[in-house]
Amino acid sequence: MDDNLIVGGARPKRADAVENCALLLRTAQQLFAEQGVEHVSMSAIAEAAGVGKGTLYRHFANKVELCLTLLDADQRELQARTFALLREGGDPVANLRWFLGETYAFVSRNLPLLNVDGMSSGSMLEHPAHLWWRLTIRGLLAQANPNIDADYSADVLYVLLDARTILFQRNTAGYDTDRIIDGLLATLDRLLKD
């Protein structure tokens, strides 16, 4: 059974199919790094990998699916680090501040993959891997302040971690990373006071 957080698979793959998939992912990652995600077509990925378009599309229906697959390992690493921290217990506010910072770092590092044409902000907010972020935020908020409206407060913080929100803050508002993180943590502090 495939246990990917981001892209599910229904049946086991042949060895050559697994090799082709890995080749396509490496090729896409290299082309994206060299040319930018928005400038690389699916055809260019197939050509650079030396496979037919049919092979590419058997693995990935579109560029969004390919990008989500590339995000999977990083998402798993974030989840593993978070579970390790939460198993230690500790102060829920400190844990939440850490988690918000780590999630912001994940989004920042992966902005090109999270902002590919065809991937709407709404679809990412509703994606199971990202809904896990919301659940983690909600749980830590409820531990930190049992009287807080944990659902609404989690939504406020969750939306501030959306790739489109961060792109707006950087590109339109001109905020640097420090200002975005400081604002996110100040918002958390205000929510916890209420």
C-alpha positions as CSV (number, residue, x, y, z in Angstrom):
1,M,0.0,0.0,0.0
2,D,1.3,3.4,-0.9
3,D,1.4,5.7,2.1
4,N,2.3,9.0,0.5
5,L,0.8,11.9,2.3
6,I,0.2,13.9,-0.8
7,V,-0.4,11.6,-3.8
8,G,-2.0,8.2,-3.3
9,G,-1.5,5.2,-5.4
10,A,-3.9,2.2,-5.7
11,R,-1.7,-0.6,-6.9
12,P,2.0,-1.7,-6.7
13,K,4.2,-0.6,-9.6
14,R,6.6,-2.6,-11.7
15,A,10.3,-2.1,-11.2
16,D,10.7,-0.3,-14.5
17,A,7.8,1.9,-13.7
18,V,9.3,2.8,-10.3
19,E,12.6,3.6,-12.1
20,N,10.8,5.8,-14.7
21,C,8.9,7.6,-11.9
22,A,12.2,8.4,-10.0
23,L,13.8,9.5,-13.3
24,L,10.9,11.8,-14.1
25,L,11.0,13.3,-10.6
26,R,14.8,13.9,-10.7
27,T,14.4,15.4,-14.2
28,A,11.6,17.7,-13.2
29,Q,13.4,18.8,-10.1
30,Q,16.5,19.7,-12.1
31,L,14.6,21.5,-14.8
32,F,12.5,23.4,-12.2
33,A,15.7,24.5,-10.4
34,E,17.3,25.6,-13.7
35,Q,14.4,27.3,-15.5
36,G,11.7,27.8,-12.9
37,V,8.5,25.7,-12.4
38,E,6.4,28.0,-14.5
39,H,8.7,27.8,-17.5
40,V,8.9,24.0,-17.7
41,S,6.3,22.1,-19.7
42,M,5.3,18.5,-19.2
43,S,6.6,17.8,-22.7
44,A,10.0,19.2,-21.8
45,I,10.2,17.0,-18.7
46,A,9.4,13.9,-20.8
47,E,12.0,14.9,-23.5
48,A,14.7,15.6,-21.0
49,A,14.1,12.3,-19.2
50,G,14.2,10.5,-22.5
51,V,10.8,8.9,-22.1
52,G,7.6,9.3,-24.1
53,K,4.8,11.6,-23.0
54,G,2.6,8.6,-22.3
55,T,5.1,7.4,-19.8
56,L,5.1,10.8,-18.1
57,Y,1.3,11.0,-18.0
58,R,0.9,7.5,-16.7
59,H,2.8,8.7,-13.6
60,F,1.5,12.2,-13.4
61,A,-1.8,13.5,-14.8
62,N,-0.5,17.1,-14.8
63,K,2.1,19.4,-13.5
64,V,0.2,20.0,-10.2
65,E,0.3,16.2,-9.4
66,L,4.0,16.2,-10.3
67,C,4.7,19.1,-8.0
68,L,2.6,17.6,-5.1
69,T,4.7,14.4,-5.4
70,L,7.9,16.5,-5.2
71,L,6.6,18.1,-2.0
72,D,5.9,14.7,-0.4
73,A,9.3,14.0,1.1
74,D,9.7,17.5,2.6
75,Q,6.2,17.2,4.0
76,R,7.0,13.9,5.6
77,E,10.1,15.3,7.2
78,L,8.2,18.2,8.7
79,Q,5.6,15.8,10.0
80,A,8.3,13.5,11.6
81,R,10.0,16.4,13.3
82,T,6.7,17.7,14.6
83,F,5.6,14.3,16.0
84,A,9.0,13.9,17.7
85,L,8.6,17.3,19.3
86,L,5.1,16.7,20.4
87,R,6.0,13.3,21.9
88,E,8.4,15.2,24.2
89,G,5.5,17.2,25.6
90,G,6.6,20.6,26.6
91,D,5.0,24.0,26.5
92,P,2.2,24.1,23.9
93,V,2.8,27.8,23.1
94,A,6.5,27.1,22.5
95,N,5.6,24.0,20.4
96,L,3.1,26.1,18.4
97,R,5.6,28.9,17.8
98,W,8.1,26.3,16.6
99,F,5.5,24.6,14.3
100,L,4.4,27.9,12.8
101,G,8.1,28.8,12.0
102,E,8.8,25.3,10.6
103,T,5.6,25.4,8.4
104,Y,6.5,28.9,7.2
105,A,10.0,27.6,6.3
106,F,8.4,24.6,4.4
107,V,6.1,27.0,2.4
108,S,9.0,29.4,1.7
109,R,11.3,26.7,0.5
110,N,8.6,25.2,-1.7
111,L,6.8,28.3,-3.0
112,P,7.5,27.5,-6.7
113,L,5.9,24.1,-6.3
114,L,3.0,25.3,-4.3
115,N,2.2,28.1,-6.7
116,V,2.1,26.2,-10.0
117,D,-0.6,27.1,-12.4
118,G,-3.7,24.9,-11.8
119,M,-3.1,24.7,-8.0
120,S,-5.6,26.9,-6.4
121,S,-5.2,28.3,-2.9
122,G,-8.5,26.6,-1.9
123,S,-7.3,23.2,-3.1
124,M,-4.2,23.5,-1.0
125,L,-6.0,24.6,2.1
126,E,-8.3,21.6,1.7
127,H,-5.5,19.1,0.9
128,P,-5.1,16.4,3.6
129,A,-1.4,17.1,4.1
130,H,-2.1,20.7,4.8
131,L,-5.2,20.1,6.8
132,W,-2.9,18.2,9.1
133,W,-1.2,21.6,9.7
134,R,-4.5,23.1,10.7
135,L,-5.3,20.2,13.1
136,T,-1.8,20.5,14.7
137,I,-2.3,24.3,15.1
138,R,-5.8,23.7,16.5
139,G,-4.7,21.1,19.0
140,L,-1.8,23.2,20.3
141,L,-4.1,26.3,20.6
142,A,-6.6,24.3,22.6
143,Q,-3.8,23.0,24.9
144,A,-2.4,26.5,25.4
145,N,-5.8,28.1,26.2
146,P,-8.8,25.9,26.8
147,N,-11.1,28.9,26.5
148,I,-10.0,30.0,23.0
149,D,-12.1,29.5,19.9
150,A,-9.6,26.9,18.7
151,D,-11.3,26.3,15.3
152,Y,-11.5,30.0,14.3
153,S,-8.1,30.8,15.7
154,A,-6.5,27.9,13.9
155,D,-8.1,29.1,10.6
156,V,-6.6,32.5,11.1
157,L,-3.1,31.1,11.6
158,Y,-3.6,28.5,8.9
159,V,-4.5,31.0,6.2
160,L,-1.4,33.1,7.1
161,L,0.7,30.0,6.1
162,D,-1.0,29.6,2.7
163,A,1.5,30.0,-0.2
164,R,-0.7,32.7,-1.9
165,T,-0.8,34.7,1.3
166,I,2.9,34.5,1.7
167,L,3.5,35.4,-2.0
168,F,1.2,38.4,-1.5
169,Q,3.0,39.5,1.6
170,R,6.4,39.2,-0.1
171,N,5.7,40.4,-3.6
172,T,2.9,42.9,-3.2
173,A,3.3,44.2,0.3
174,G,7.1,43.9,0.2
175,Y,7.5,42.2,3.6
176,D,10.7,40.3,4.3
177,T,10.8,37.0,6.1
178,D,11.4,38.5,9.6
179,R,8.3,40.8,9.2
180,I,6.1,37.9,8.1
181,I,7.3,35.6,11.0
182,D,7.0,38.4,13.5
183,G,3.5,39.2,12.3
184,L,2.5,35.6,12.4
185,L,3.8,35.1,16.0
186,A,2.2,38.5,17.1
187,T,-1.1,37.3,15.7
188,L,-0.7,34.1,17.7
189,D,0.0,36.1,20.9
190,R,-3.1,38.2,20.4
191,L,-5.3,35.2,19.8
192,L,-4.0,33.5,22.9
193,K,-4.8,36.7,25.0
194,D,-8.4,36.7,24.1
